[in-house]
Amino acid sequence: MISNEILFFGAFTVFVIFIMLVDLGVFTKQKSHIVSFKEAGIWSAIWVALSIGFYFFIKNFGYLIHDVSDMAHLQEIVDRYAKHVVLIPGDFEASLKVFQNNMALEYITGYLVEYSLSADNIFVFILIFSSFGVHEKFYKKVLIWGISGAVVLRFIFIFVGAALLERFEWIVYIFGAFLVYTGGKILFEKEGDDEIDPEGHIAVKFASKYLNVYNRNVVDHFFIFHKRYNKWYITPIFVVVIVISVTDLIFAVDSIPAIFSITKDPYIVFFSNVFAIMGLRSMFFFLSSIMDKFHYLKPGLGVLLSFIGLKMLGHHYLEEWGFKTVYSLYIIVGILGVAIGASLLFPKKEEPVTAPNR
């Protein structure tokens, strides 16, 4: 018999795929085009609204995810994913409300962490498109399918990570140390360190070695059948899709452990990840032209990762002191607020343009 968790997960996946296809314009046979600032803003608002709506869904109907029907099952789920939650003995309804409130808080905190860390992906995606010479009208299609591939890769990463954490609790310290290291690296990273080498990228090397890659660009197609050789080829633009997916997974090495510091429930981790990275595509078009104005956001993300890493390293002490998930939310919002506010208050000085030598 199929568990309720799998059924809920399946329904959620179908819903996301449907919204993605609507966004892509499949039902209206929309052609590839340059995404306007207005269109990007509308879709960014839609994804944020869906994300917030899911928060309220979990808050009121979170029991559906794990099919919680009685106190014994609720206690089992709490012991497995949320040991810090204190249930009310003899009162199932009140205990369920406490549990669902905690789930909703963990989801929205994880979503905020993932969404903010995804902002850093925008810089890299711009570099990828520039390095591979992708025409601007294909950005939308490449990003949607690239990020969709990233969702599949993150699904594997999340549930493997959850299984490891459940079996080997000491892994949390490795995650914590890695996040502190990554945060420090971002803080002291010099400009230009994140440049993209098209030929040296791991995804390009893999595609060149194991896949049939067509040697010319084919407008708006990922695959092409060559009649002369009676063989299917992938086009260079599909290679960029693979690069986007792999690059996002590399970023997930930082962000997914960060969310595991907030919740141990792999379903909550996955839901927050999906809403964040699916909204990333719209956010790319909405913010790519003004991203350089938020020059303190990147060091802010370094501080954010360092905080989460330290939280993971000292989680036992924090639990004893009664450190709640909502405190993490406040600190995360504070870090992002300071980074954005500082960027606006102290704009980056433009380098003077020197006249060419004659």
Buried (B, 14 or more C-beta within 10 A) or exposed (E): EEEBBEEBBEEBBEEBEEBBEBBBBEEEEEEBBEBEEEBBBEBBEBBBEBBEEBBEBBBEEBBBBBEBEEBEBBBEBBEEBBEEBEBEEEEBEEBBBBBBBBBBBBBBBBBBBBBBBBBBBBBBBBBBBEBBEBBEBBBBBBBBBBBBBBBEBBBEBBBEBBEBBEEEEEBBBBBBBBBBEBBBBBBEEEEEEEEBEBEEBEBBEEBEEEEEBBEEBBEEEBEBEEEEEEEEBBBBBBBBBBBBBBBBBBBBEBBBBBBBBBBBBBBBBBBBBBBBBBBBBBBBBBBBEEBEBBBBBBBBBBBBBBBBBBBBBBBEEBEEEEBEBEEBBEBBEEBBEEBBEBBEEEEEEEEEEEEEEE
